């Protein structure tokens, strides 16, 4: 059950990541430029994928902290995405 919930949170994280990276916000442009030398700017998506993969791996190994930790991570991403997309930052 934890792996399913982590996977669903991962979908939310990737959608939010894509929305913020395509928002045209100066912070997103700076992040894209930072990762430009790594995978032609797609490195931030790879980092997001590795975090998801790690959470799924820990959940599969039975670590009960994996789900709450990834939910907190998703919540923080949500708050940051909301701030970027609404122009609060």
N, C-alpha and C positions, 0 to 999 in steps of 0.2 A: 504494500500500500504506500509506503514511504517513497519508493522509487517512482510510482505513478504521480504522486503529488509533486515531487521534485521535478519530474519531466514537464508537468503542466506549468510549474513556476518558471522553468527554463524557457518555455514557449513565450511566456509573458516577458521575460528578460530580453529575449532576442527581439521581440516586436518593439519593446521600448527602446532598446539599443539602436535599432534601425531608425526609428522615428527621431531620436535625438541626433543621430549622426547626419541625417538628411534635413535637419531643421534649418541649417544655415546659421546657427548660433556661432559666435566667435569661439566659444569654448570647444564646440564640436569640430570646428575647422582646425583649431590648435591640436586637438587630439588626433585628427586625421593626418596632420602634418607630422606629428610625433611618430606615428606608426608608418609613415610613407616608406621608409627604408626597410620595413619588415612586412613582407607579403604585399607590397604595393598598396599599403593603406588598409588592408583587411586584417591586420594584426590584432586590432581590438576585438574583432569578431572571434578570432582564434582564442584570445584570452578568455572571452565569455564562454566559449565552448569548453575550454579546459577547466574552468571553474565548475561548469555543469557536470562535466565528466567526473571530476573529483567528488562532487557531492553524491552523484549516482553510485560511484564506486564505494564510498564510505557507507552509504545506506545499504548496498548489497552485502557488505561485510558485517552488517549488524550494528554499526555505530548509531545509537539512537539520537545523538546530537546533530546528525547530518540534516535531518528534516527541519528542525527549528532554526538551525544556523542558515540554511538556504532560504527559508521563509523570511528571516530577518534581512538577509542580503537582498532578496527581491523587494522587500519593503523600502529599504534604503535606496535601491535603484528607482523605485517608483517615485519616491519623494524627490530625488535628484532630477529625474526625467520631467516630473511635473514642474519643478522650478525652472528648468531650462526651456521647456516647451511653452510655458505661460509667460516667460520673460521676467520672472521674479529674480533671476540672477543676471 
